[in-house]
Amino acid sequence: MNNIPPLQTPEDYSLFTIHYSLILAPMAGVSDRAFREVCAAFGAVQTCSEMVSARALVYQDKKSLTLLPRGLGERDYAVQLFGHEPDLLAAAAEKVIALENPDRIDINMGCPTGKIIKNGDGAALMQNPKLAGEIVAAVKKAIGNKKLSVKIRKGFDNGNINAVEIARIAEACGAEQIAVHGRTAKQLYSGLSDSTIIREVKKAVSVPVVANGDIFTPGDAEKLLRYTGADYAMVGRGAMGNPWIFAGREPPELRERVRVALAQITRAAELKGEYIACLEARKHFAWYLRGLRGATRLRDKISRVETLEQLKAIAVEL
Ligand SMILES: Cc1cc2nc3c(=O)[nH]c(=O)nc-3n(C[C@H](O)[C@H](O)[C@H](O)COP(=O)(O)O)c2cc1C
């Protein structure tokens, strides 16, 4: 410890804050193992699987099992479960721990998608605080000393803004970390994320609070952390094609972006096969190239790629 110099300037301080505070958000269809590994390498202090159905897991769905494994270098790795039946969620959590031994289990109480809500899962749980508490208690009992976190929204809709109530219940029932996205489920991704509700949750509970919503630059993260007093900041859309955010940096120039994107897709090919990885490369490259002038032609070329060799050939030409 002795040879670490003290933090001296405000710039030192903000870099320090960023380096130890940024979490990659769970994102279905985005935060697969290959992408999480890249984000962890750039400094994400926690990472989380795509959401996994507790019911599907318990009934041995093969696709769900492929979502569970920890990637290389993921230090504090969560598997996120969704569902609405306490027993089933507890059984799924137990199974996840037996199979993959993640550092934590996360419970999804924020997903606003119609199909999920209709089943009473995701953000629908915010309309049923008693059930939300029962779920947290059942899962905590099942996982013993493994960590348990929950991810919530501001509320279900404008008439039901109850993040503080749900956070208090979750804490009382055994949650050890609470992430709050400052939008209601009804809002989906429209409007701005409300940081004041996150600040209120932070004041109301003593477990670590994670501030989430609309972080697109390291500066956004720092501002949100300062304003809310939250312990961590979670980055979702702002991390797509931009793992540099976890290092507190702006995205670099074209070649470096392509180099990292290619490394990610090569790894994805190892993990899920070349065909699927190349199909998914189209969207990942589009994100990696975002904001660069003249990238349209490159994106067009990549959208026709079917093999890693073709993808590498395009990268070499740059
Ligand atoms: C494509 C996509 C997929 C998502 N999938 C999940 C998910 O599986 N579980 C979850 O809790 N939230 C999910 N979210 C929500 C994000 O974790 C995050 O709360 C939200 O995007 C707000 O953060 P942001 O403004 O940094 O994007 C998803 C968001 C996006 C854009």
The ligand as a Gaussian input file, in Angstrom:
#p B3LYP/6-31G(d) Opt

LIG

0 1
 C      -31.008000      -4.006000     -25.131000
 C      -31.263000      -3.916000     -23.656000
 C      -31.447000      -5.081000     -22.927000
 C      -31.693000      -5.019000     -21.551000
 N      -31.817000      -6.182000     -20.844000
 C      -31.935000      -6.130000     -19.481000
 C      -31.913000      -7.323000     -18.698000
 O      -31.777000      -8.436000     -19.207000
 N      -32.051000      -7.183000     -17.352000
 C      -32.198000      -5.971000     -16.735000
 O      -32.314000      -5.891000     -15.527000
 N      -32.195000      -4.824000     -17.462000
 C      -32.049000      -4.887000     -18.797000
 N      -31.973000      -3.719000     -19.516000
 C      -31.993000      -2.430000     -18.792000
 C      -30.555000      -1.956000     -18.483000
 O      -29.914000      -2.854000     -17.601000
 C      -30.573000      -0.546000     -17.849000
 O      -31.290000      -0.590000     -16.653000
 C      -31.209000       0.497000     -18.760000
 O      -30.745000       0.358000     -20.091000
 C      -30.921000       1.918000     -18.273000
 O      -29.540000       2.169000     -18.256000
 P      -28.803000       3.013000     -19.429000
 O      -29.487000       4.338000     -19.499000
 O      -27.382000       3.092000     -18.970000
 O      -28.986000       2.247000     -20.703000
 C      -31.764000      -3.762000     -20.888000
 C      -31.582000      -2.605000     -21.633000
 C      -31.317000      -2.659000     -22.997000
 C      -31.102000      -1.380000     -23.746000

